[in-house]
Amino acid sequence: MYRLAGFLFHVDARDRNRTAAADAERALFRERAVELRADGTITEAALKTLIRLAFSFVVAIAIGTAIGFGLALNEFARRSIRPLIVALQIVPPIAWFPLAIIWFGFSERAVVFVAVVGAFPSVTLATISSFRQVSPLFVRA
């Protein structure tokens, strides 16, 4: 009966200790977050992240569109390279991070590389699909 009551109502001394520890951790987190916000560290880090994201996305769009355009125009290239691009799309971007660290070290370049490699396959495949959707009537015109 005691176990049933403890299960239903979560009455256990160990739970009280865990709750107190969790409350203390939350208080420390809030205190540290206020400090970082006050000295501008969070704002600076968020701005750097947004700039890095925008740059990576622009590079991924440029590379993906160029490759997609080339593959859309050449049937042989599309049939041979498209499966490789699909395979790149399936690989999680975080899996590229160890290689990026080896190639670029712990730098901004490694992070940008991972973001670009994660985004450009989708852009490439979307570009190929978009070009293939154009009516042959418009292509001849």
Disulfide bonds with the S-S distance in Angstrom:
none
